[in-house]
């Protein structure tokens, strides 16, 4: 009997590990990451350049970003995104199709909403969060 259980575990283990990096919604990031959602940025190229340029600062603040534009998703999340992710996020966080920015804290709560992407304001908002201040104080920030 133990052989069969071990065999079943060995067969399904790779599938389980492959699914671990696949995201369908934001719940898997709670207490681990902050999340920045951008919907239909007015200047997508400029926004993407800014996000990439600020990569080290965002990484230091445990920030993942997702840009939704023309049915596509650009992100710094290294795992896979399910086909339902786009609809799940848009239904939950965005109102309409215009440019929108939503910052979500590690606790899963919305911390900031705006109609334009303003990177300095986003960094300022994150740095003013009590959890972020504690991270920098006790050295637990990456």
C-alpha positions, 0 to 999 in steps of 0.5 A: 500500500505504501508503494502505491501512495508513494507512486501516486505522489511521485506521479502528481508532484511535478504537476503540483509544483508546476501549478505553484507559480501559476496565478489566477488572482491576487490572493496568493500574493497576500502578506508577501507582495504589494501589487500595482495594477495599471489599466490602459495607460495613456502612454503605454511605451513610456509607462513600461519604460518607467516600470522597467527603470524602477525595477530595483526600487520596486523589488526593494519594496516587494512590488509586483506590477501588472499592466492591462492594455488591449487585452494583453498583460505585461508584468514583472511576475516571473510565473504563469498567469491563467487565462482567467486572470485578466477578467478576474482582476478587471472585474474586481479592481477596475471601473470602466475601460479608462486609464486607472491605477490601483495599489494593493498592500500586502494585506490585500487592501486597496491603498491608492487609486488614481487615473494616471500613473505617477511613479513618485506618488506610488513610491511615496505611498508605499514608503508611508505604509506602516508595514514598509516602515517596519520593514526598513526599520528592522531590516526585513526589506529585501 
